[in-house]
Amino acid sequence: MVPLWFCTLHSMIISIPGAMCLVGVHNINAPISYIASSLKLVLPALYGYWLILNLLDRQIATQPFMKQKMVFLSPLGILILAETILDASFLFSVPPRQVSCCTSLFDIPREGVVQIITESTWIWVVIFYILALLIVVEIVYFMLAQTRSSSPGEGRWFGKKSVMWLETSAVIVFFIVFILALHTKISPLFLHLPFHHCVFCLGQEVWDALLSFALIFIGVSLLLIYFWVVSSVNYRDVNPILGEKMVTLLKCSGCLFAGGLAILSTRLFFAL
């Protein structure tokens, strides 16, 4: 559904006066369009959490995660309904009018807070790689800790809600920094346009950049799902049974994240 949504928006560019990329398409009915697109990045992690929780729950006769699954269904259903309404309200009410696109929004010199997303600076790229390195270290650490944690009493982070909120906040910060790194410095380099900043143009014109973003996004989402699961109240009791499956989840997260990071880093190296 996520690629279908963005392909649909991309197909609308030619029909909207002034639109050169998805920024122009979004601007024709903002903020509804931006909220709808943001949900396309948020909901897959929530879907994945429920599906993996259900998969794990079905491995044990007592179904220890049944309560979490049932409680989570209502807010997930509300978000799905909201996403559906936003998608329909945008796609069926697009007026034929002139719009401003990425060049006028991001490439014109500005002052204040907006300058953060219009200035070509390496600071966000440096911060991104520092955070990416920390994530790699974290995946390896928890993979080793999960492997050693064979008894229910081991692994002090199991069942801790604070871990879930801390990791969720860290992932949000990581993605904000990642988008800023792509937008401010990586986009001009990959597009060979020194003064053009637009993450949508980057994804539209450079396929390997889009691939690296997808791999990094899915990898970190799987890591986040891992922490959501181990923060569940009942996980400590069933850890000896499900430990191997959680290690597999961490391995998938690490491989996807490292693959996306390698593609992006290689492309960045040759672009310099």
N, C-alpha and C positions, 0 to 999 in steps of 0.2 A: 504493500500500500504506500510506503514511503517513496520509493522511486516513481510509482505511478502518479502520485500527487505532484512531485516536482517536474516530471515529464509533461504533465497536463499544463502546469503553469508555464513551462518553457514553450509549449506549442502556442500559447496565447500572445507571445511577444510580438509576432508579426502583425497582430490585429489591433495593437494598442499604440496610438500615436505618441511618439517620444520614448517608448520603452526600448532599451537595448539589452536588458538582462532581466532577471527576476526581481530586481529592485523596482523597476517600472511597473511590473505586473502587480507586485504587492502594494505599491502606492496608489493603485486605482481604487482600493477599498481598504485602506489602513484605518485602524489597527487590526481589524478582523482577520485580514490575510496573514499578518505576522503572528498573531496568536494561534491561528490554525496551523501554520508551518512549525511553530515552536512545539505544539502538541505532537507533531509527527516525530520529533526527536525525544520527547519525554515518555510518551505512551509505550513504545517498544520495550523499554526497560521494565515498565510496570507489567506489561503482558508477560515478558520473560520471567519476571519474578514469580508470578502466579503459576505459570506453566511448570517451572522448575520445582516450585514448592509442591505442586500437585504430583509431579513425577516422583519426588522423594517420598511423599506421603503414601503413595501407592506401593512402596517397597516394604512397608511395615504393616502388619495386621492391625495394630492398634490405631493407625492413622493419627500420629501425634500432631500433625499440622492442620487438622481439620478446622479447628477454631479460627486460626489465622486465615485460612483460605476463604471461609465463609464471611468473616468480617471484612476482608479486603474486597470482596466482590461488589459490594454496594458503591463505595467511592470509585472503583474502577469503572463500573457501569455508568456512573454519573459523568465521568470524564469522557468515556466513549460517546455518550449522548451529546455532550457539549461539543466534542470534536465534529460529530456528524452535522449538527446544526450550524456550526461555523463554516464548515466546508460548503454546505448547501447554500447558505446565505451569501457566501462570496461568489461561488461559481454561477449562481442564477440571478445575481443582481449587479453584474459588472457593467457600469455605464461606459459608453463610447466617448471618452474625453481625453484631452491632452494631459500627459503626466510628465513629471520630472524624473530623471533616472539617476544612475549612480554617479555620473560625472559631476552633475550640478550639486549633488548631495555631499560627496566625499572629497572631491578634488579641488574645490574652491577654498582658498585659505580662510580659516576661521579662527576664532579666539575662544578661550574658556574650555569647558569640558569637551566640546565637540572636537577640539584640536587633537584629543587623544586618539580619535579614529581617523584623522586626516593627515597625520604626520608620519613620515617614513622614519621609523626608529627601530633599532635592534633590541631594545629593552624587553619587548614582549616575547621575542624569539628566545632570548637568553632565559627569561623566567620560565617559558614553556619547556625548554630542555631540562632545566633544573627540576621542575615538577615531574616531567616524564621519567627522569632518572630515579626520582623518589618512588614513583609508581612501580617501576621495574624491580627496585629493591624490595618494595613492600610485597609484591606478588611472590618473589622468591622466598622471602622470609615466611610468609603465611603458608606457602606450599610446604616448606620444611617443617614448620610448626604443626601443620595439619597432619603430616605423615607421622610425626613423633607422637601426636596426641591420640593414643589408642584407647585410653580409659576415660570415662565420663568426667572424672575430676580434673583432668588436664585441660589446658587452654582457658586461661582466665577471661579472655574476651568473649567466650561463648555465652549467649543469653544477655549480653549487656546492651541495652538500648542506646547508651551513650556512644558506643562504637558505631552504630548505624547512623546516628545524626552527625557524628564527626566525619565519617567517610563520605556521607552524602554532601555535606558542606564542602569538603575538599574536592570532590569531583566537580561540583558546580563551579568552584573557583578555577579548577583546571580547564574546563571547557570555555569559560569566559576568556582566560588568558590565551587559549589555543585559537579562538576565533579572532582575537585582537592581533595575534602573531600572524595569522594568515592574511588578515585584512590590511594591516599597516605595512608589512615588509615583504612577506612571502609573495603576495599577489603581484606587486610591481616587478619583482624579480622573475617570477615564472611567466608573466605575461609580456615581459620585455617592454614595459611601459613605466618608466621611472616615477611618474607622478599620478598613476592611477591606482586607487585603492578600492577593491571591491571583491569580497569573498564569493559573491554570486558569479561574477565574471570568471573568477579563477576556476570554480567548479564547472562552469560552462565550456571553458576553452582548454583546460588542462586535465585530461582524464585520469592521469596517475595521481594528481593532487586530490581529486575526488575519491579515488580508490583508497588512498592513504587515510583520508578523513574518515571514510566508512569503516576501515579496519580498526583505527584508533578508537572511534566511537563505540563500536561493538565490543572491543576488548575491554574498555573501561566500564561499559554497561554490565558486562558479565562479572567483572570484579565487584561492582556495586551490588549486583544480585547476590553474590557470595556473602558479602557482609550483611545484607538484609536477612539472609537465611540463618547465618550463624548467630545473629542477634535475636532470633526467635527464642521464646522462652523454653521450648521443649527440645531445642537442638542439642543441648548438653547431654541429655539422656540417651539420645540415639546416635551420638557421634561415632561410636565404634562400628555401627552398621553402615552409616552413610559416609564415613570418612573418605573412602576411596572415590566415591562419586564427586565429592567436593574437591578433591585433588584434581580430578579430571576437569572440573569446571575452571579451576585456577589455571591449569595448563592451557586450556582453550583461550582463556583471557590473556595469558602471557604471550602466546604465539601470535594471536591476532594483533595485540598492541605492539609487540616488537616488529611484526611484519609491516604494519602501517608506518611505524616510526622509521624503519629502514628505508622504505620507499620514499618517504618525505625527505629524509636526510640525504639520500643519494641524489634526488632531484635538486635539492638545495645546493649540494656541493657542485654540481655541474652548471648551475645557474649563476654561481658567483664568478 
